[in-house]
């Protein structure tokens, strides 16, 4: 995965993400939209065959980069908890 900052202001962040698709972006967007400080979050793709996606975040308050980091950490924790639960249940 390659990340490139397209736009960064005090309220907006736009990243170009290469070699990733909706599989990773949809959960990130879903978590971001749960946060009160997030005004808008989405991803865009110029063409379905393109290997590039753009992630866009606009916040009402706070730093958009910090909010993105918070969302990714939350997802990481959810995946770890799922793995632990799955492993303990599958041993039975």
PDB file of N, CA, C and O in Angstrom, chain B, residues numbered from 101:
ATOM      1  N   UNK B 101       0.838  -1.170   0.000  1.00  0.00           N
ATOM      2  CA  UNK B 101       0.000   0.000   0.000  1.00  0.00           C
ATOM      3  C   UNK B 101       0.886   1.238   0.000  1.00  0.00           C
ATOM      4  O   UNK B 101       1.889   1.316   0.709  1.00  0.00           O
ATOM      5  N   UNK B 102       0.487   2.179  -0.803  1.00  0.00           N
ATOM      6  CA  UNK B 102       1.201   3.456  -0.885  1.00  0.00           C
ATOM      7  C   UNK B 102       0.212   4.573  -0.555  1.00  0.00           C
ATOM      8  O   UNK B 102      -0.909   4.589  -1.064  1.00  0.00           O
ATOM      9  N   UNK B 103       0.631   5.502   0.295  1.00  0.00           N
ATOM     10  CA  UNK B 103      -0.213   6.640   0.674  1.00  0.00           C
ATOM     11  C   UNK B 103       0.448   7.936   0.226  1.00  0.00           C
ATOM     12  O   UNK B 103       1.660   8.112   0.348  1.00  0.00           O
ATOM     13  N   UNK B 104      -0.376   8.833  -0.293  1.00  0.00           N
ATOM     14  CA  UNK B 104       0.122  10.136  -0.710  1.00  0.00           C
ATOM     15  C   UNK B 104      -0.894  11.185  -0.254  1.00  0.00           C
ATOM     16  O   UNK B 104      -2.088  11.047  -0.520  1.00  0.00           O
ATOM     17  N   UNK B 105      -0.432  12.216   0.422  1.00  0.00           N
ATOM     18  CA  UNK B 105      -1.315  13.292   0.853  1.00  0.00           C
ATOM     19  C   UNK B 105      -1.620  14.196  -0.331  1.00  0.00           C
ATOM     20  O   UNK B 105      -0.718  14.755  -0.954  1.00  0.00           O
ATOM     21  N   UNK B 106      -2.905  14.328  -0.629  1.00  0.00           N
ATOM     22  CA  UNK B 106      -3.361  15.193  -1.714  1.00  0.00           C
ATOM     23  C   UNK B 106      -3.684  16.576  -1.175  1.00  0.00           C
ATOM     24  O   UNK B 106      -3.330  17.592  -1.772  1.00  0.00           O
ATOM     25  N   UNK B 107      -4.376  16.596  -0.015  1.00  0.00           N
ATOM     26  CA  UNK B 107      -4.799  17.864   0.578  1.00  0.00           C
ATOM     27  C   UNK B 107      -4.769  17.726   2.089  1.00  0.00           C
ATOM     28  O   UNK B 107      -5.208  16.711   2.629  1.00  0.00           O
ATOM     29  N   UNK B 108      -4.257  18.733   2.772  1.00  0.00           N
ATOM     30  CA  UNK B 108      -4.224  18.740   4.238  1.00  0.00           C
ATOM     31  C   UNK B 108      -4.440  20.168   4.699  1.00  0.00           C
ATOM     32  O   UNK B 108      -3.610  21.044   4.460  1.00  0.00           O
ATOM     33  N   UNK B 109      -5.573  20.394   5.368  1.00  0.00           N
ATOM     34  CA  UNK B 109      -5.847  21.683   5.990  1.00  0.00           C
ATOM     35  C   UNK B 109      -6.192  21.409   7.451  1.00  0.00           C
ATOM     36  O   UNK B 109      -6.097  20.272   7.912  1.00  0.00           O
ATOM     37  N   UNK B 110      -6.586  22.433   8.164  1.00  0.00           N
ATOM     38  CA  UNK B 110      -6.930  22.247   9.573  1.00  0.00           C
ATOM     39  C   UNK B 110      -8.213  21.435   9.746  1.00  0.00           C
ATOM     40  O   UNK B 110      -8.442  20.868  10.813  1.00  0.00           O
ATOM     41  N   UNK B 111      -9.047  21.374   8.713  1.00  0.00           N
ATOM     42  CA  UNK B 111     -10.330  20.662   8.804  1.00  0.00           C
ATOM     43  C   UNK B 111     -10.491  19.529   7.790  1.00  0.00           C
ATOM     44  O   UNK B 111     -11.443  18.754   7.881  1.00  0.00           O
ATOM     45  N   UNK B 112      -9.575  19.423   6.829  1.00  0.00           N
ATOM     46  CA  UNK B 112      -9.724  18.435   5.759  1.00  0.00           C
ATOM     47  C   UNK B 112      -8.442  17.629   5.555  1.00  0.00           C
ATOM     48  O   UNK B 112      -7.327  18.111   5.754  1.00  0.00           O
ATOM     49  N   UNK B 113      -8.654  16.393   5.152  1.00  0.00           N
ATOM     50  CA  UNK B 113      -7.538  15.530   4.775  1.00  0.00           C
ATOM     51  C   UNK B 113      -7.987  14.688   3.593  1.00  0.00           C
ATOM     52  O   UNK B 113      -9.040  14.052   3.633  1.00  0.00           O
ATOM     53  N   UNK B 114      -7.183  14.688   2.545  1.00  0.00           N
ATOM     54  CA  UNK B 114      -7.442  13.843   1.389  1.00  0.00           C
ATOM     55  C   UNK B 114      -6.174  13.064   1.081  1.00  0.00           C
ATOM     56  O   UNK B 114      -5.104  13.640   0.888  1.00  0.00           O
ATOM     57  N   UNK B 115      -6.312  11.745   1.037  1.00  0.00           N
ATOM     58  CA  UNK B 115      -5.187  10.860   0.768  1.00  0.00           C
ATOM     59  C   UNK B 115      -5.438  10.057  -0.491  1.00  0.00           C
ATOM     60  O   UNK B 115      -6.566   9.644  -0.758  1.00  0.00           O
ATOM     61  N   UNK B 116      -4.392   9.836  -1.263  1.00  0.00           N
ATOM     62  CA  UNK B 116      -4.447   8.891  -2.364  1.00  0.00           C
ATOM     63  C   UNK B 116      -3.875   7.575  -1.844  1.00  0.00           C
ATOM     64  O   UNK B 116      -2.788   7.540  -1.267  1.00  0.00           O
ATOM     65  N   UNK B 117      -4.617   6.507  -2.055  1.00  0.00           N
ATOM     66  CA  UNK B 117      -4.209   5.195  -1.571  1.00  0.00           C
ATOM     67  C   UNK B 117      -4.087   4.276  -2.770  1.00  0.00           C
ATOM     68  O   UNK B 117      -5.044   4.077  -3.517  1.00  0.00           O
ATOM     69  N   UNK B 118      -2.902   3.719  -2.944  1.00  0.00           N
ATOM     70  CA  UNK B 118      -2.622   2.864  -4.096  1.00  0.00           C
ATOM     71  C   UNK B 118      -2.574   1.408  -3.646  1.00  0.00           C
ATOM     72  O   UNK B 118      -2.027   1.089  -2.590  1.00  0.00           O
ATOM     73  N   UNK B 119      -3.153   0.535  -4.460  1.00  0.00           N
ATOM     74  CA  UNK B 119      -3.162  -0.910  -4.254  1.00  0.00           C
ATOM     75  C   UNK B 119      -3.995  -1.363  -3.059  1.00  0.00           C
ATOM     76  O   UNK B 119      -3.705  -2.394  -2.453  1.00  0.00           O
ATOM     77  N   UNK B 120      -5.018  -0.603  -2.725  1.00  0.00           N
ATOM     78  CA  UNK B 120      -6.018  -1.021  -1.743  1.00  0.00           C
ATOM     79  C   UNK B 120      -7.383  -0.745  -2.346  1.00  0.00           C
ATOM     80  O   UNK B 120      -7.519   0.047  -3.278  1.00  0.00           O
ATOM     81  N   UNK B 121      -8.395  -1.412  -1.799  1.00  0.00           N
ATOM     82  CA  UNK B 121      -9.727  -1.205  -2.339  1.00  0.00           C
ATOM     83  C   UNK B 121     -10.738  -0.990  -1.219  1.00  0.00           C
ATOM     84  O   UNK B 121     -10.372  -0.662  -0.090  1.00  0.00           O
ATOM     85  N   UNK B 122     -11.988  -1.176  -1.540  1.00  0.00           N
ATOM     86  CA  UNK B 122     -13.081  -0.926  -0.612  1.00  0.00           C
ATOM     87  C   UNK B 122     -13.026  -1.814   0.623  1.00  0.00           C
ATOM     88  O   UNK B 122     -13.593  -1.465   1.658  1.00  0.00           O
ATOM     89  N   UNK B 123     -12.361  -2.942   0.531  1.00  0.00           N
ATOM     90  CA  UNK B 123     -12.285  -3.871   1.651  1.00  0.00           C
ATOM     91  C   UNK B 123     -11.717  -3.208   2.891  1.00  0.00           C
ATOM     92  O   UNK B 123     -12.176  -3.484   3.999  1.00  0.00           O
ATOM     93  N   UNK B 124     -10.756  -2.363   2.735  1.00  0.00           N
ATOM     94  CA  UNK B 124     -10.178  -1.664   3.882  1.00  0.00           C
ATOM     95  C   UNK B 124     -10.814  -0.286   4.085  1.00  0.00           C
ATOM     96  O   UNK B 124     -10.899   0.196   5.215  1.00  0.00           O
ATOM     97  N   UNK B 125     -11.255   0.342   3.011  1.00  0.00           N
ATOM     98  CA  UNK B 125     -11.782   1.702   3.122  1.00  0.00           C
ATOM     99  C   UNK B 125     -13.191   1.756   3.714  1.00  0.00           C
ATOM    100  O   UNK B 125     -13.495   2.668   4.483  1.00  0.00           O
ATOM    101  N   UNK B 126     -14.044   0.810   3.376  1.00  0.00           N
ATOM    102  CA  UNK B 126     -15.406   0.824   3.917  1.00  0.00           C
ATOM    103  C   UNK B 126     -15.439   0.793   5.445  1.00  0.00           C
ATOM    104  O   UNK B 126     -16.142   1.608   6.041  1.00  0.00           O
ATOM    105  N   UNK B 127     -14.707  -0.114   6.108  1.00  0.00           N
ATOM    106  CA  UNK B 127     -14.722  -0.096   7.578  1.00  0.00           C
ATOM    107  C   UNK B 127     -14.167   1.203   8.167  1.00  0.00           C
ATOM    108  O   UNK B 127     -14.663   1.676   9.189  1.00  0.00           O
ATOM    109  N   UNK B 128     -13.162   1.775   7.545  1.00  0.00           N
ATOM    110  CA  UNK B 128     -12.592   3.039   8.035  1.00  0.00           C
ATOM    111  C   UNK B 128     -13.648   4.140   7.955  1.00  0.00           C
ATOM    112  O   UNK B 128     -13.832   4.897   8.908  1.00  0.00           O
ATOM    113  N   UNK B 129     -14.335   4.228   6.832  1.00  0.00           N
ATOM    114  CA  UNK B 129     -15.382   5.238   6.658  1.00  0.00           C
ATOM    115  C   UNK B 129     -16.500   5.021   7.672  1.00  0.00           C
ATOM    116  O   UNK B 129     -16.994   5.976   8.271  1.00  0.00           O
ATOM    117  N   UNK B 130     -16.897   3.768   7.863  1.00  0.00           N
ATOM    118  CA  UNK B 130     -17.970   3.459   8.805  1.00  0.00           C
ATOM    119  C   UNK B 130     -17.632   3.939  10.220  1.00  0.00           C
ATOM    120  O   UNK B 130     -18.481   4.512  10.901  1.00  0.00           O
ATOM    121  N   UNK B 131     -16.410   3.707  10.653  1.00  0.00           N
ATOM    122  CA  UNK B 131     -15.991   4.150  11.987  1.00  0.00           C
ATOM    123  C   UNK B 131     -15.904   5.672  12.035  1.00  0.00           C
ATOM    124  O   UNK B 131     -16.378   6.285  12.991  1.00  0.00           O
ATOM    125  N   UNK B 132     -15.314   6.279  11.032  1.00  0.00           N
ATOM    126  CA  UNK B 132     -15.189   7.739  11.016  1.00  0.00           C
ATOM    127  C   UNK B 132     -16.539   8.422  11.148  1.00  0.00           C
ATOM    128  O   UNK B 132     -16.667   9.411  11.870  1.00  0.00           O
ATOM    129  N   UNK B 133     -17.540   7.907  10.460  1.00  0.00           N
ATOM    130  CA  UNK B 133     -18.855   8.538  10.469  1.00  0.00           C
ATOM    131  C   UNK B 133     -19.573   8.396  11.808  1.00  0.00           C
ATOM    132  O   UNK B 133     -20.581   9.065  12.038  1.00  0.00           O
ATOM    133  N   UNK B 134     -19.077   7.547  12.683  1.00  0.00           N
ATOM    134  CA  UNK B 134     -19.651   7.413  14.021  1.00  0.00           C
ATOM    135  C   UNK B 134     -19.170   8.523  14.958  1.00  0.00           C
ATOM    136  O   UNK B 134     -19.798   8.767  15.988  1.00  0.00           O
ATOM    137  N   UNK B 135     -18.095   9.184  14.629  1.00  0.00           N
ATOM    138  CA  UNK B 135     -17.505  10.203  15.488  1.00  0.00           C
ATOM    139  C   UNK B 135     -18.221  11.544  15.313  1.00  0.00           C
ATOM    140  O   UNK B 135     -18.472  11.984  14.191  1.00  0.00           O
ATOM    141  N   UNK B 136     -18.543  12.182  16.429  1.00  0.00           N
ATOM    142  CA  UNK B 136     -19.212  13.483  16.385  1.00  0.00           C
ATOM    143  C   UNK B 136     -18.360  14.557  15.709  1.00  0.00           C
ATOM    144  O   UNK B 136     -18.891  15.465  15.070  1.00  0.00           O
ATOM    145  N   UNK B 137     -17.045  14.453  15.851  1.00  0.00           N
ATOM    146  CA  UNK B 137     -16.172  15.478  15.283  1.00  0.00           C
ATOM    147  C   UNK B 137     -16.033  15.389  13.759  1.00  0.00           C
ATOM    148  O   UNK B 137     -15.495  16.300  13.130  1.00  0.00           O
ATOM    149  N   UNK B 138     -16.512  14.300  13.173  1.00  0.00           N
ATOM    150  CA  UNK B 138     -16.413  14.130  11.718  1.00  0.00           C
ATOM    151  C   UNK B 138     -17.660  14.697  11.048  1.00  0.00           C
ATOM    152  O   UNK B 138     -18.787  14.318  11.367  1.00  0.00           O
ATOM    153  N   UNK B 139     -17.430  15.611  10.118  1.00  0.00           N
ATOM    154  CA  UNK B 139     -18.512  16.228   9.354  1.00  0.00           C
ATOM    155  C   UNK B 139     -18.830  15.389   8.117  1.00  0.00           C
ATOM    156  O   UNK B 139     -19.995  15.237   7.748  1.00  0.00           O
ATOM    157  N   UNK B 140     -17.792  14.845   7.480  1.00  0.00           N
ATOM    158  CA  UNK B 140     -17.965  14.091   6.236  1.00  0.00           C
ATOM    159  C   UNK B 140     -16.771  13.170   6.064  1.00  0.00           C
ATOM    160  O   UNK B 140     -15.636  13.543   6.362  1.00  0.00           O
ATOM    161  N   UNK B 141     -17.036  11.961   5.578  1.00  0.00           N
ATOM    162  CA  UNK B 141     -15.962  11.017   5.260  1.00  0.00           C
ATOM    163  C   UNK B 141     -16.426  10.125   4.117  1.00  0.00           C
ATOM    164  O   UNK B 141     -17.545   9.614   4.124  1.00  0.00           O
ATOM    165  N   UNK B 142     -15.559   9.951   3.152  1.00  0.00           N
ATOM    166  CA  UNK B 142     -15.897   9.125   1.998  1.00  0.00           C
ATOM    167  C   UNK B 142     -14.623   8.728   1.265  1.00  0.00           C
ATOM    168  O   UNK B 142     -13.537   9.232   1.550  1.00  0.00           O
ATOM    169  N   UNK B 143     -14.781   7.823   0.324  1.00  0.00           N
ATOM    170  CA  UNK B 143     -13.673   7.526  -0.575  1.00  0.00           C
ATOM    171  C   UNK B 143     -14.194   7.591  -2.000  1.00  0.00           C
ATOM    172  O   UNK B 143     -15.386   7.412  -2.253  1.00  0.00           O
ATOM    173  N   UNK B 144     -13.291   7.849  -2.915  1.00  0.00           N
ATOM    174  CA  UNK B 144     -13.647   7.993  -4.311  1.00  0.00           C
ATOM    175  C   UNK B 144     -12.716   7.150  -5.168  1.00  0.00           C
ATOM    176  O   UNK B 144     -11.579   6.859  -4.798  1.00  0.00           O
ATOM    177  N   UNK B 145     -13.227   6.779  -6.300  1.00  0.00           N
ATOM    178  CA  UNK B 145     -12.442   6.020  -7.268  1.00  0.00           C
ATOM    179  C   UNK B 145     -12.772   6.568  -8.656  1.00  0.00           C
ATOM    180  O   UNK B 145     -13.942   6.674  -9.025  1.00  0.00           O
ATOM    181  N   UNK B 146     -11.748   6.913  -9.412  1.00  0.00           N
ATOM    182  CA  UNK B 146     -11.988   7.478 -10.735  1.00  0.00           C
ATOM    183  C   UNK B 146     -12.558   6.445 -11.708  1.00  0.00           C
ATOM    184  O   UNK B 146     -13.363   6.772 -12.580  1.00  0.00           O
ATOM    185  N   UNK B 147     -12.129   5.204 -11.543  1.00  0.00           N
ATOM    186  CA  UNK B 147     -12.571   4.128 -12.437  1.00  0.00           C
ATOM    187  C   UNK B 147     -12.491   2.804 -11.686  1.00  0.00           C
ATOM    188  O   UNK B 147     -11.541   2.598 -10.930  1.00  0.00           O
ATOM    189  N   UNK B 148     -13.448   1.905 -11.866  1.00  0.00           N
ATOM    190  CA  UNK B 148     -13.430   0.627 -11.136  1.00  0.00           C
ATOM    191  C   UNK B 148     -12.166  -0.203 -11.336  1.00  0.00           C
ATOM    192  O   UNK B 148     -11.778  -0.961 -10.447  1.00  0.00           O
ATOM    193  N   UNK B 149     -11.528  -0.070 -12.480  1.00  0.00           N
ATOM    194  CA  UNK B 149     -10.301  -0.828 -12.740  1.00  0.00           C
ATOM    195  C   UNK B 149      -9.046  -0.173 -12.178  1.00  0.00           C
ATOM    196  O   UNK B 149      -7.969  -0.769 -12.194  1.00  0.00           O
ATOM    197  N   UNK B 150      -9.186   1.042 -11.686  1.00  0.00           N
ATOM    198  CA  UNK B 150      -8.036   1.769 -11.149  1.00  0.00           C
ATOM    199  C   UNK B 150      -7.596   1.155  -9.818  1.00  0.00           C
ATOM    200  O   UNK B 150      -8.422   0.682  -9.037  1.00  0.00           O
ATOM    201  N   UNK B 151      -6.299   1.168  -9.575  1.00  0.00           N
ATOM    202  CA  UNK B 151      -5.766   0.677  -8.302  1.00  0.00           C
ATOM    203  C   UNK B 151      -5.579   1.820  -7.303  1.00  0.00           C
ATOM    204  O   UNK B 151      -4.957   1.639  -6.257  1.00  0.00           O
ATOM    205  N   UNK B 152      -6.118   2.996  -7.630  1.00  0.00           N
ATOM    206  CA  UNK B 152      -6.003   4.170  -6.762  1.00  0.00           C
ATOM    207  C   UNK B 152      -7.371   4.557  -6.220  1.00  0.00           C
ATOM    208  O   UNK B 152      -8.367   4.559  -6.943  1.00  0.00           O
ATOM    209  N   UNK B 153      -7.397   4.881  -4.945  1.00  0.00           N
ATOM    210  CA  UNK B 153      -8.596   5.396  -4.287  1.00  0.00           C
ATOM    211  C   UNK B 153      -8.195   6.678  -3.553  1.00  0.00           C
ATOM    212  O   UNK B 153      -7.034   6.861  -3.186  1.00  0.00           O
ATOM    213  N   UNK B 154      -9.171   7.553  -3.348  1.00  0.00           N
ATOM    214  CA  UNK B 154      -8.926   8.767  -2.567  1.00  0.00           C
ATOM    215  C   UNK B 154      -9.832   8.732  -1.345  1.00  0.00           C
ATOM    216  O   UNK B 154     -11.046   8.564  -1.464  1.00  0.00           O
ATOM    217  N   UNK B 155      -9.243   8.890  -0.189  1.00  0.00           N
ATOM    218  CA  UNK B 155      -9.966   8.954   1.070  1.00  0.00           C
ATOM    219  C   UNK B 155     -10.065  10.418   1.462  1.00  0.00           C
ATOM    220  O   UNK B 155      -9.059  11.124   1.515  1.00  0.00           O
ATOM    221  N   UNK B 156     -11.295  10.875   1.739  1.00  0.00           N
ATOM    222  CA  UNK B 156     -11.515  12.281   2.085  1.00  0.00           C
ATOM    223  C   UNK B 156     -12.205  12.362   3.437  1.00  0.00           C
ATOM    224  O   UNK B 156     -13.194  11.672   3.681  1.00  0.00           O
ATOM    225  N   UNK B 157     -11.680  13.206   4.308  1.00  0.00           N
ATOM    226  CA  UNK B 157     -12.238  13.417   5.648  1.00  0.00           C
ATOM    227  C   UNK B 157     -12.336  14.923   5.890  1.00  0.00           C
ATOM    228  O   UNK B 157     -11.398  15.677   5.629  1.00  0.00           O
ATOM    229  N   UNK B 158     -13.506  15.342   6.401  1.00  0.00           N
ATOM    230  CA  UNK B 158     -13.683  16.736   6.834  1.00  0.00           C
ATOM    231  C   UNK B 158     -14.219  16.687   8.267  1.00  0.00           C
ATOM    232  O   UNK B 158     -15.190  15.986   8.553  1.00  0.00           O
ATOM    233  N   UNK B 159     -13.585  17.425   9.145  1.00  0.00           N
ATOM    234  CA  UNK B 159     -13.980  17.414  10.556  1.00  0.00           C
ATOM    235  C   UNK B 159     -14.593  18.753  10.957  1.00  0.00           C
ATOM    236  O   UNK B 159     -14.303  19.795  10.370  1.00  0.00           O
ATOM    237  N   UNK B 160     -15.454  18.691  11.980  1.00  0.00           N
ATOM    238  CA  UNK B 160     -16.041  19.900  12.550  1.00  0.00           C
ATOM    239  C   UNK B 160     -15.063  20.545  13.518  1.00  0.00           C
ATOM    240  O   UNK B 160     -14.965  21.768  13.614  1.00  0.00           O
ATOM    241  N   UNK B 161     -14.337  19.683  14.238  1.00  0.00           N
ATOM    242  CA  UNK B 161     -13.339  20.159  15.200  1.00  0.00           C
ATOM    243  C   UNK B 161     -12.234  19.127  15.290  1.00  0.00           C
ATOM    244  O   UNK B 161     -12.424  17.963  14.938  1.00  0.00           O
ATOM    245  N   UNK B 162     -11.082  19.560  15.764  1.00  0.00           N
ATOM    246  CA  UNK B 162      -9.951  18.654  15.889  1.00  0.00           C
ATOM    247  C   UNK B 162      -9.144  18.543  14.613  1.00  0.00           C
ATOM    248  O   UNK B 162      -9.371  19.267  13.643  1.00  0.00           O
ATOM    249  N   UNK B 163      -8.207  17.629  14.635  1.00  0.00           N
ATOM    250  CA  UNK B 163      -7.290  17.405  13.521  1.00  0.00           C
ATOM    251  C   UNK B 163      -7.738  16.185  12.721  1.00  0.00           C
ATOM    252  O   UNK B 163      -7.888  15.107  13.296  1.00  0.00           O
ATOM    253  N   UNK B 164      -7.958  16.321  11.403  1.00  0.00           N
ATOM    254  CA  UNK B 164      -8.434  15.184  10.616  1.00  0.00           C
ATOM    255  C   UNK B 164      -7.478  13.988  10.640  1.00  0.00           C
ATOM    256  O   UNK B 164      -7.920  12.839  10.620  1.00  0.00           O
ATOM    257  N   UNK B 165      -6.179  14.255  10.683  1.00  0.00           N
ATOM    258  CA  UNK B 165      -5.211  13.157  10.739  1.00  0.00           C
ATOM    259  C   UNK B 165      -5.351  12.381  12.057  1.00  0.00           C
ATOM    260  O   UNK B 165      -5.315  11.151  12.069  1.00  0.00           O
ATOM    261  N   UNK B 166      -5.509  13.106  13.149  1.00  0.00           N
ATOM    262  CA  UNK B 166      -5.668  12.459  14.455  1.00  0.00           C
ATOM    263  C   UNK B 166      -6.945  11.633  14.504  1.00  0.00           C
ATOM    264  O   UNK B 166      -6.968  10.559  15.105  1.00  0.00           O
ATOM    265  N   UNK B 167      -7.999  12.122  13.881  1.00  0.00           N
ATOM    266  CA  UNK B 167      -9.268  11.381  13.847  1.00  0.00           C
ATOM    267  C   UNK B 167      -9.105  10.103  13.027  1.00  0.00           C
ATOM    268  O   UNK B 167      -9.642   9.058  13.397  1.00  0.00           O
ATOM    269  N   UNK B 168      -8.376  10.177  11.927  1.00  0.00           N
ATOM    270  CA  UNK B 168      -8.125   8.987  11.108  1.00  0.00           C
ATOM    271  C   UNK B 168      -7.313   7.955  11.888  1.00  0.00           C
ATOM    272  O   UNK B 168      -7.621   6.763  11.851  1.00  0.00           O
ATOM    273  N   UNK B 169      -6.288   8.407  12.587  1.00  0.00           N
ATOM    274  CA  UNK B 169      -5.471   7.504  13.407  1.00  0.00           C
ATOM    275  C   UNK B 169      -6.335   6.836  14.471  1.00  0.00           C
ATOM    276  O   UNK B 169      -6.205   5.637  14.719  1.00  0.00           O
ATOM    277  N   UNK B 170      -7.213   7.608  15.096  1.00  0.00           N
ATOM    278  CA  UNK B 170      -8.122   7.074  16.116  1.00  0.00           C
ATOM    279  C   UNK B 170      -9.030   5.987  15.525  1.00  0.00           C
ATOM    280  O   UNK B 170      -9.243   4.950  16.153  1.00  0.00           O
ATOM    281  N   UNK B 171      -9.558   6.220  14.337  1.00  0.00           N
ATOM    282  CA  UNK B 171     -10.440   5.244  13.681  1.00  0.00           C
ATOM    283  C   UNK B 171      -9.695   3.963  13.340  1.00  0.00           C
ATOM    284  O   UNK B 171     -10.217   2.867  13.542  1.00  0.00           O
ATOM    285  N   UNK B 172      -8.487   4.094  12.829  1.00  0.00           N
ATOM    286  CA  UNK B 172      -7.693   2.912  12.469  1.00  0.00           C
ATOM    287  C   UNK B 172      -7.340   2.100  13.717  1.00  0.00           C
ATOM    288  O   UNK B 172      -7.377   0.870  13.691  1.00  0.00           O
ATOM    289  N   UNK B 173      -7.001   2.785  14.797  1.00  0.00           N
ATOM    290  CA  UNK B 173      -6.704   2.082  16.054  1.00  0.00           C
ATOM    291  C   UNK B 173      -7.937   1.360  16.578  1.00  0.00           C
ATOM    292  O   UNK B 173      -7.832   0.244  17.088  1.00  0.00           O
ATOM    293  N   UNK B 174      -9.100   1.984  16.459  1.00  0.00           N
ATOM    294  CA  UNK B 174     -10.338   1.344  16.896  1.00  0.00           C
ATOM    295  C   UNK B 174     -10.597   0.075  16.086  1.00  0.00           C
ATOM    296  O   UNK B 174     -10.958  -0.962  16.641  1.00  0.00           O
ATOM    297  N   UNK B 175     -10.413   0.165  14.781  1.00  0.00           N
ATOM    298  CA  UNK B 175     -10.604  -1.008  13.930  1.00  0.00           C
ATOM    299  C   UNK B 175      -9.603  -2.111  14.261  1.00  0.00           C
ATOM    300  O   UNK B 175      -9.949  -3.292  14.290  1.00  0.00           O
ATOM    301  N   UNK B 176      -8.374  -1.715  14.508  1.00  0.00           N
ATOM    302  CA  UNK B 176      -7.348  -2.684  14.878  1.00  0.00           C
ATOM    303  C   UNK B 176      -7.750  -3.434  16.146  1.00  0.00           C
ATOM    304  O   UNK B 176      -7.595  -4.653  16.230  1.00  0.00           O
ATOM    305  N   UNK B 177      -8.260  -2.711  17.116  1.00  0.00           N
ATOM    306  CA  UNK B 177      -8.695  -3.327  18.374  1.00  0.00           C
ATOM    307  C   UNK B 177      -9.888  -4.256  18.146  1.00  0.00           C
ATOM    308  O   UNK B 177      -9.951  -5.337  18.732  1.00  0.00           O
ATOM    309  N   UNK B 178     -10.819  -3.848  17.310  1.00  0.00           N
ATOM    310  CA  UNK B 178     -11.973  -4.691  17.007  1.00  0.00           C
ATOM    311  C   UNK B 178     -11.549  -5.988  16.325  1.00  0.00           C
ATOM    312  O   UNK B 178     -12.090  -7.051  16.632  1.00  0.00           O
ATOM    313  N   UNK B 179     -10.598  -5.916  15.414  1.00  0.00           N
ATOM    314  CA  UNK B 179     -10.112  -7.116  14.727  1.00  0.00           C
ATOM    315  C   UNK B 179      -9.383  -8.032  15.712  1.00  0.00           C
ATOM    316  O   UNK B 179      -9.557  -9.250  15.663  1.00  0.00           O
ATOM    317  N   UNK B 180      -8.575  -7.468  16.599  1.00  0.00           N
ATOM    318  CA  UNK B 180      -7.881  -8.275  17.614  1.00  0.00           C
ATOM    319  C   UNK B 180      -8.888  -8.986  18.510  1.00  0.00           C
ATOM    320  O   UNK B 180      -8.734 -10.172  18.800  1.00  0.00           O
ATOM    321  N   UNK B 181      -9.914  -8.265  18.948  1.00  0.00           N
ATOM    322  CA  UNK B 181     -10.935  -8.871  19.799  1.00  0.00           C
ATOM    323  C   UNK B 181     -11.689  -9.975  19.072  1.00  0.00           C
ATOM    324  O   UNK B 181     -11.997 -11.013  19.658  1.00  0.00           O
ATOM    325  N   UNK B 182     -11.982  -9.754  17.807  1.00  0.00           N
ATOM    326  CA  UNK B 182     -12.651 -10.778  17.009  1.00  0.00           C
ATOM    327  C   UNK B 182     -11.785 -12.026  16.902  1.00  0.00           C
ATOM    328  O   UNK B 182     -12.268 -13.147  17.065  1.00  0.00           O
ATOM    329  N   UNK B 183     -10.497 -11.818  16.626  1.00  0.00           N
ATOM    330  CA  UNK B 183      -9.579 -12.953  16.498  1.00  0.00           C
ATOM    331  C   UNK B 183      -9.520 -13.755  17.796  1.00  0.00           C
ATOM    332  O   UNK B 183      -9.594 -14.983  17.776  1.00  0.00           O
ATOM    333  N   UNK B 184      -9.388 -13.060  18.916  1.00  0.00           N
ATOM    334  CA  UNK B 184      -9.322 -13.749  20.208  1.00  0.00           C
ATOM    335  C   UNK B 184     -10.604 -14.532  20.470  1.00  0.00           C
ATOM    336  O   UNK B 184     -10.556 -15.681  20.910  1.00  0.00           O
ATOM    337  N   UNK B 185     -11.724 -13.924  20.205  1.00  0.00           N
ATOM    338  CA  UNK B 185     -13.009 -14.583  20.414  1.00  0.00           C
ATOM    339  C   UNK B 185     -13.142 -15.794  19.490  1.00  0.00           C
ATOM    340  O   UNK B 185     -13.576 -16.862  19.923  1.00  0.00           O
ATOM    341  N   UNK B 186     -12.778 -15.632  18.248  1.00  0.00           N
ATOM    342  CA  UNK B 186     -12.856 -16.726  17.286  1.00  0.00           C
ATOM    343  C   UNK B 186     -11.945 -17.878  17.686  1.00  0.00           C
ATOM    344  O   UNK B 186     -12.346 -19.041  17.647  1.00  0.00           O
ATOM    345  N   UNK B 187     -10.724 -17.548  18.066  1.00  0.00           N
ATOM    346  CA  UNK B 187      -9.765 -18.601  18.467  1.00  0.00           C
ATOM    347  C   UNK B 187     -10.247 -19.358  19.689  1.00  0.00           C
ATOM    348  O   UNK B 187     -10.110 -20.580  19.745  1.00  0.00           O
ATOM    349  N   UNK B 188     -10.807 -18.667  20.664  1.00  0.00           N
ATOM    350  CA  UNK B 188     -11.274 -19.347  21.877  1.00  0.00           C
ATOM    351  C   UNK B 188     -12.506 -20.200  21.581  1.00  0.00           C
ATOM    352  O   UNK B 188     -12.649 -21.286  22.143  1.00  0.00           O
ATOM    353  N   UNK B 189     -13.377 -19.736  20.728  1.00  0.00           N
ATOM    354  CA  UNK B 189     -14.583 -20.494  20.379  1.00  0.00           C
ATOM    355  C   UNK B 189     -14.264 -21.671  19.473  1.00  0.00           C
ATOM    356  O   UNK B 189     -14.918 -22.710  19.567  1.00  0.00           O
ATOM    357  N   UNK B 190     -13.283 -21.534  18.604  1.00  0.00           N
ATOM    358  CA  UNK B 190     -12.987 -22.605  17.651  1.00  0.00           C
ATOM    359  C   UNK B 190     -12.200 -23.745  18.307  1.00  0.00           C
ATOM    360  O   UNK B 190     -12.087 -24.823  17.724  1.00  0.00           O
ATOM    361  N   UNK B 191     -11.659 -23.527  19.497  1.00  0.00           N
ATOM    362  CA  UNK B 191     -10.960 -24.589  20.214  1.00  0.00           C
ATOM    363  C   UNK B 191     -11.930 -25.558  20.865  1.00  0.00           C
ATOM    364  O   UNK B 191     -11.556 -26.682  21.199  1.00  0.00           O
ATOM    365  N   UNK B 192     -13.155 -25.137  21.045  1.00  0.00           N
ATOM    366  CA  UNK B 192     -14.141 -25.975  21.720  1.00  0.00           C
ATOM    367  C   UNK B 192     -14.747 -26.995  20.800  1.00  0.00           C
ATOM    368  O   UNK B 192     -15.597 -27.779  21.221  1.00  0.00           O
TER     369      UNK B 192
END
